[in-house]
Amino acid sequence: VFAWIASPLGQRVASATVSIGLIVALALFTWELASSLIERQLTSQGRVSTRALTLLPLARTALRLVLIVLVTMVVLAEIGMNITPLLAGAGVIGLAVGFGAQKLVQDVITGWFILMEDTISVGDNVDLGGGHAGVVERINIRTIQMRDGEGAIHTIPFSAVNAITNKTRDFSFYQVDLGVSYDEDTDRVGDIIKGVAQEL
C-alpha cells in the first residue's frame, strides 16, 4: 500500500482524495454555518422583520445551489476531467433554455425586482388583481403563495403580477360606515367608536 501511494499514480489519487475531502468539508461547514445563522435569525425571540422572513429562505436556497454547482465542478476537475467544454456547453444550454423558457426567466427577473424593491413581504395583506387577494405566506424564486379569506392557497407566478396593492405596509386603515340616528349625541357616538376601536 505504501509503495503504491509512493508511486506517481498513488500520489495523484491521494492528492485528489485529500483535495476533494477538504472541498466537501469546507462546503459542508459553509452550509451548516450559514444555515444555522439563518435559522437562528428566523427563530429569534425578538421581532423578525418581514423582509428577513422573505429574503433569508431565498438566500439559503440560492447558497445551496451555488455550493452544489461549485463542489461538483471542483470535484470533476480534481478527478482529471476537463471542465472547460462542460462550462462552454453549460453556457450554450443555458442560452437555449433561456430562449425556450422565456416565461420562467420573466418570472425570476420580475420576482427579483419585486423583492429588491421591497414591494411585498411574507405576512403582508396584498391584492394582486384578477381575484387574487390575501395574506402572503411564502415567496419562492418564481411564485408568490398567498391565502385568501376562505382559506384557499393561491400560487401566482411573478410574471402574472401587473399591479400590487399592499394593504399592510407600515400601517393600514379600515373604513366603517355606521348609521346613527339624528337625535344621537355625536360626541358620545365618537367616544363609543373610539373605545371599540381600542378594544379591537
Residue, then its C-alpha position, 0 to 999 in steps of 0.5 A: v500500500f505504501a509503495w503504491i501511494a509512493s508511486p506517481l499514480g498513488q500520489r495523484v489519487a491521494s492528492a485528489t482524495v485529500s483535495i476533494g475531502l477538504i472541498v466537501a468539508l469546507a462546503l459542508f461547514t459553509w452550509e451548516l454555518a450559514s444555515s444555522l445563522i439563518e435559522r437562528q435569525l428566523t427563530s429569534q425571540g425578538r421581532v423578525s422583520t418581514r423582509a428577513l422572513t422573505l429574503l433569508p429562505l431565498a438566500r439559503t436556497a440560492l447558497r445551496l445551489v451555488l455550493i452544489v454547482l461549485v463542489t461538483m465542478v471542483v470535484l470533476a476537475e480534481i478527478g482529471m476531467n476537463i471542465t472547460p467544454l462542460l462550462a462552454g456547453a453549460g453556457v450554450i444550454g443555458l442560452a437555449v433554455g433561456f430562449g425556450a423558457q422565456k416565461l420562467v426567466q420573466d418570472v425570476i427577473t420580475g420576482w427579483f425586482i419585486l423583492m429588491e424593491d421591497t414591494i411585498s413581504v411574507g405576512d403582508n395583506v396584498d391584492l394582486g388583481g384578477g381575484h387574487a387577494g390575501v395574506v402572503e405566506r411564502i415567496n419562492i424564486r418564481t411564485i408568490q403563495m398567498r391565502d385568501g379569506e376562505g382559506a384557499i392557497h393561491t400560487i401566482p407566478f411573478s410574471a402574472v403580477n401587473a399591479i400590487t396593492n399592499k394593504t399592510r405596509d407600515f400601517s393600514f386603515y379600515q373604513v366603517d360606515l355606521g348609521v346613527s340616528y339624528d337625535e344621537d349625541t355625536d360626541r358620545v357616538g365618537d367616544i363609543i367608536k373610539g373605545v371599540a376601536q381600542e378594544l379591537 
